[in-house]
Amino acid sequence: MLISVLLGLATLMVYVVIKYYRFVGKYPKGPTPLPLVGNYHQFDNQQQYKSWKSFGNTQPPIYTIFAPLPFVQITDYSLLKEAFVDQGEAFVGRPENKVVQELFSVAPKAGVLASNGENWREQRRTAISILRDFGMGKNLMEELVRSSVADYIAHLDDIEDKGAVELRWPIQVMVSNIINGVLFGYRHKYDDCAPLMDYVTKHNKMMEQVMTSRLLLLAAIFPLIRTWPLIGWHSFGRIAAMAREINGYIVDNVDRSLSTYSIDDEPSCFVQAYKQRMPPNAALDHTNLLATCADFFVAGQETSTVTLRWAMLFFAKYQEKQDRLRVEIAEVVGSERLPTMADQVKMPYARACVLEVQRRANILQRNVARVTSRDVEIRGYTIPKGAWVNGDIHYLMSNDPLFEKPEEFRPERYLAEDGKALKKDLVDRTVPFSLGKRACAGEAIARVELFIGLTATVQHFRLLPAAGFEIDLEPRAHSFLLPKDQQIRLEKVV
């Protein structure tokens, strides 16, 4: 009897292993996974960018990691462009995993980031149309950015002790006020922004839990676990509760905006404009309004904030780069006004600085996952329908051979020999907003924030390490690669 049971178990195990490796065989070849656990034992979930680099250096440009769910990695620019642009329609899906949907959206399959199919198209189309009406990428949006930057410069001016300034919150408020003004129609004051600080702090805490929880990964693989007593709470419930609490900021602000809305008046913000478009369009409802606002708020304030925080550290460390940038600003802009986007044409070094900050900061450990809508073949690699795909823009910007000595901060790498034009091949490969139909919808406004935010700061202040400290450029692993909290000495430029 015992022998029969053991033989039966052995046969079952052999069957499971064979079936598993047949499943593995459907995906582009990568490091050999172990049955069930995949490559998880080789993967650092907190410092994912290091794991992706280790794999990417030894694998073909399209390969699969099982961590333990299969993730197809694309690490070559030409292949990434062929996938996300040339065959972009096949890569517009988002994971419909229940854990992913419930944690990273106000409601499952709602909004812009996590939705799919026709709802995604309608929400994105509506959102971009409204943002264009408010001047995204045009003069109106630029003036909103310049106004927020002016408030930020005035706030820095008012700081009495400029010998040791932590720029995290001033930058956070400046960037957040831009998207807050667009979405909700108001700004926070620098001395009265507790709700914003609470939102950011709680969101960061939640993302730390997401990055470190092994039980959450188990719940993602086996969603039924979410409903089990005790383990359901510890694997998923407690983090979901944090997400709901964080989204309270969005709910409160949407309610605040709608409280002053009248159908007879011109909308004063995104929320009111979306509400105005609801009646004839069944796809536009309150749930999607909340989810879209949450998507744009978290994406629109955190990425630019983190990138600008890195920018200040880079230029505080590399004084000669800062001096060169300030000279160009003085020659083109002067000191009597803030820079404008029209100035870019005459400021190739400033444009190169922004590109190099984005490339070197490289804040996304992993791109937002896309899901294939059909079997796709790219130069001999077959990616099956339903595969999760990571267009690994982090690996690309830190390892593409065209970026010589990629670990160095060298804005001049982007300048052509004449010093006036930018090298197109390097610009094309600087892809912090990703590529294709699922590229960042807020790219236009982010470019304005980064250019004006950086140049205005350097125009008004010399950035230096605080006395007795050296600038530390080692990132702190999070959902983004964050700079370590550190103080900078500001000297007013006369």
N, C-alpha and C positions, 0 to 999 in steps of 0.2 A: 504493500500500500504506500509506504513512505517513498520507495523508489519510483513508483508511478507519479506521485505528487511532484517529486524533484524533477523527473523527466518532463512533466507537463510544464513546470515553471521554467525550466531551461529552454524548452521549445518556444514558450511564450516570449522569453527574453530575446531569443534569436530572431523571432518574428518581428518584435518591436524594433530591434536594432536594424534589421534589413529594411523595414518600412521607413525608419528614420533617415537612413542614408539615401534611400530613394528620394525622399523629400528633399534632402540636402542637395542631391544631384540636379534638381530643377533650377538651382540658382547659380550665378557665376561663381567660379571656383575661388575660394579664399583659404585661409588657414583651416586645417582639418578640425571640425568640431567634435567634441565628445558627445555620446548619446545623451539626449535630453538637456544637459547643461550647456551644450554648445561650446562657445569660446569664452563663456562668462568668467572662467577662472583666469583668463588672460587679460581681462578687461577691468580697468579702473573707472568705476562709474562716476567718481567725483572729478577726476582729472582726465576726462574723456579725450581731450585733445592730444594728450601724450600717448594714449592707447591708439588713437587713429593714426598718429604719426608713425608709431612703431609698426603697425600693420601696413600702412601705406608705403613705407620704405621698402618693404619686401614682397608686396603683392602687385598683381597687374593693375592697370588703371580703373578697371571695374571688377570688384570682388565682393564677397559676402561675408559678413560677420554674424555669427549666431550668438546673441548676447542676452538670453538664449533665443529670443525671437530673431528671425532673419532680418538683417539690414543690409541692403545693397549699397555699396559705397562707390561714388564716382569721383576720382581724384585728378583727372586730366581736363584742362580747360576746353579743348576742342571737343572732347566727348561729352562734357557737361553741356556745352552749347548745342551740340547735336541732339542731346536728349531733351533739355528743357526748352529750347527755342525751336529747332527744326521739327522735332516730334513732340512739341510742347503739350498738345492736346492729350497725349497718352500719360502725362505726368502731372495732371492737375488735381488728382485726388488727395484727400487727407485721411489719416487713419480713422476708422470708425470703431476702434476699440473702446469699450464702454468706460474704462478707467480714464483713458486719454480725453474722451469727449466730456466726461463729467467733471474732470479737474480743471481743464484748460479752456472752458467756455462757460458762460453764464448758464447756458442750457445746451443739451446735446444737439449737435448738427445745426447750430444757430450762429449768426454773425458772419464774419469774413474769414477768420483764420481756420476754424475747425469745420466749417460747413462743406458740403459737396454738391455736385450736380447743379441743377437749375437754381436752387436756393442760393448757392455760393455766387453764381453768376449774377443773380438779381441783387443780392446784397452788395457785392463789389461794385456793380455798375451804378447802383444808387448812391453808394458812399462816395465814389470818385466823382460822380456828377455833382453832388452837393458840395464837395470840397473844391471843385473847379469853380462853382458859382461863388464860393467864398474866396476865390483867388489863389488856390493852391498852385505854386510855381509861377504866379504872376505878381504884379505889384502889390495888390491888396494883402496877400499872404506875406510878402516880404516886409511890408510895413508893420504887420503884426509882430513879426520876428524882431525887427529893428527896435520896435517899441519895448518889447520884453528885454532885449539886450541892453537898451538904454537904462531901464530900471535896475538891471543887474550891475552895470557899471557904477551907477549912482550908489547902490548898496555897498559895493566894494570901497568906493570913495569914503563912505561914512564909517567904515571900520576903523576904530581908533588905533588899535595895535595891529599894524600890518606886518609885524615881524614873524608871526606864526599863524597863518590863516589856513583853515581847512576849507577847501573850495567845494567839497562835495555838495553841501546843501545849497549854497548860492547857485551853483550850476543846476542842481536838481529843480529848484524853484523856477529859475529862468526858463528852462526847457519845458517843464510841466505847465507853466503859465501859458505857453504858446498853444499846446494841445488842449489845455483846460479852456482857454478862451475860444478856440474853434468849436469844441464839442458843447460846452456848457455856458459860454458867454460871460465868463468872469475870470479874474485872476486872484491868486493868493498874494497877500502882503508878506514881505520877508520876515516881519516880526509877528505874524499871525497866520501860520500855515500848519498848525497841528494836525488837521485832518489829512493833509497831503503826506506829512512826515509819517503819520501812523499807517497810512496805506502802503507807502514804500517799505517801511520797516517790516510790516507784517507780510508783505509779498515776498520780500527777500527771505524771511524766516521760513515761509512755506516752501519756496524753491529749494532751500537747503535741505528740508525734509524730503522733498521729492528726489533730490540727488543722492541722498544717503540711505533711503529706506529700501532694504532688500525685500521686505514684506510687500511693499507696493508693487514691485516687479512681479512678485508671485501673483498678486491680485490681477495684474494686467494680463498675465498668461492664463489664469483661471478665474475669470470674472465672477463666478459663482461664490467665490470666497468672500466677496463684499457683503454677502447677506448672512454670513455665519456669525453667531455670537462671539464676542471677544476678539477673535482673530480678524473679523471683518472691520471692527473699529480700529484696531492697531495697524492693519494693512492699508486701509483706505478711508475709513470713516473720519478719523481725526484730521487728516489732511483735507478731505472734502469740506469739513466744518470750517477749517481755516480759509478755504477758498470762498465759501459763502460769506464769511465775515468780511473778507477783503472786498468782495463785490458790493458790499453795503455802501461803499464810497460811490460807486457808479450809480446804484439805485437812487441814493439820496440826491445826487447831482442831476440825474435825469428828471426826478420828481420836481426839483427846484426849477429847472428850466421850463418844464411843462406848466408849472403853476402860473407863469406869466405869459403863456402862449395864448394867442387869439388868432383864429383862422382868418380874421380880417386884416391882420397886421403882417408886415414883412418879417420873415424869420430872422432872429438875431444870432442864431447859433445852429450847429449841426442838428441837435436834438429837435429843435422846432422845425427845421427844414424837412427832416425825416418824417415828423408827425404830419406835416402838411401834405406829404406825398402818400400817406397811408390809404385814404379812403378808396381811390380807384384801383389800388394794387393789393391783392390778397396776400402776396408774399411779404409785404411790409407790415409787421405787427410789433407789439410792445416787446415781446421776447427778443426778437431779432434786433430791435433798437438797443436794448440793454446789452446784448452780446456784441454788437458792432462797436458801441461806445467803449466797452471793456477791452476789446481787441485793439482799437486804435489808441486807447489811453496807455495801456501797458507797453505796447510796441513803440508808440510815438514819444514817450518820455524816457524810457529806460535806456534804449539803445543810444540815442544822442547824448544823454547825460553821461553814460559810461565812457563813450568815445571822447567827449570833451574833457572829462576828468583825466583820461590818459594823455590827451594833448597837452594839458598844463604841466604834467610831469615830464613829458618828453622835452618840452622847451625849457623847463627849469633846469633840466640836466644838461642839455646841449645848448649852451649859451650862444655859440657861433651861428647855429641855425636860427635862433630867436633874433639875433641881431640882424641877420640877412633879411628875415621876414619883416622886421620893423622898418628897415630902410626902404623896402619896396612899398610898404603901407604909407610911409611918409611921402614918398615921391608921387604916388598915385592919388592917395586920399587926403593927405595932410592931417591936420589935427582938429579941424573945426567941425567935422561931421563924422558920422559912423560910415564904415564901408557899405557899399551896395553890391548887389549881384552884377550890376553893369560894369563894376570895376574889375571883375574877373578877367576880362579880355586883356587888360594891361597888367595883370598880376599873375604871371605864370608860376612864380615861385610859391605864392600863397596857395594856388590850386594844387601844386605838387605837395605842399605841406599837408593839406587836408587829405589827399589821397594816401600819403605815406602814414599819417596818423591812423587812418582806417585800416590800412594793410598791416601795419606793425602792431597795433592794438589787437586787431583780429578777435573781437570780443565774443563771437559765437563759437562755443565748443562744438556744437553740432547744428547744422541747418535744420529748419523746420521740416519734418518728414513729409514726403510726397508719396502717393500710392498710385501704382500703374493701373490704368483702366483696361488694359489689354496686354497680351504678350508683346514685347518690344524687342527688336533686334538692332543692336548698334555695333557695327563693325565686327561681327562675329560673336558678340556677347548677347545671350538671350536672357532677358529679364522677364519673369513670368507675371501674368496678370495678378493684381492684388499685392505685389511686393512693396514693402516699405523701402523708400529710396532716400539716401542722404547725398545730395550734391555737396561734397565736402569742400565748401569754400574756405574753411579754416586751413585745411591742408594745402589747398591750391595757393593761397596767398602767402603761406610761409614756406612753401617748398617748390613752387614752380621754378624751373631752371632759369627763366628769364629774369627773376629777381635775384641778382647776384648778392651774395652775403645777406640773405634775407633777415637774419637776426639783427642786423644793424639798422639804425634809424637814419635814413639818408634821403630826404625829400628830393635832392638833386638827381636821384636816379631816374626821375620821371621827365627831366628836361632834355630836350633835343640839343644838338650841338650848338645851335644858335642861341640857346638860353631863353627863347621866346615861345617856342611850341612845346607841346608835350608828346611823349612817345606813345603812339596809339596802342601798340601791342601791350605795353605795361598798363595803360589806362583800362584797356578791355579786360585784362586779367585781374583787375582790382574790383572784386564783385561782392562787397559787403552786403548788398541788398539782394543778392542772388540773381537769378536770370529767369526769363520766361513768364508765363501767365500767372504764376504764383509768386513772382517777385514782390518785394515789399511795396504795398500800395502807398506808403507815406514817403517814398524815396525823394520826391521833389521837395517837400518841406524840410526833410532831414538835411538835404544838401545846403539849403539856405541857412538852417540853424548852425551847421558845422562851420561853414565859411564865415558867416558874420560873427558867430560866437567866438571863434578863435581869433580872427583878425582884430575885432574890437578889443578883446582882452589885451593882446600884445600891443595894440595901438596906445592903450592907456596905462599899462603897467609893465614893468620889467619883472619877470618871474624868476625867483631864485630859491635855492634850497634854504630852509629855515636854519638859523645859526646852529652849528654843531651837528647837523644831520646831512646825510647823503640821500639823494633820490633813489628809491628802491623800485625797480621796474619788474620785479618778479610778481606775476599775477596771483591773485587769490581765486582759486577755482570755485565756481558757483554755476548757476545756469548760464551766466555770462562770465567771461574772464575779467574780474574786477581788479582795479588797482588797490593796493593796500592803502588804508587811511594814513595820510601823512600831510604835514603842514608845509606851506610854501610862504616865502617872504615876498611881499609885494612892494615894489618901489614905483611911485607915481612918475610917469613919463611927462616931463615938462615941455 
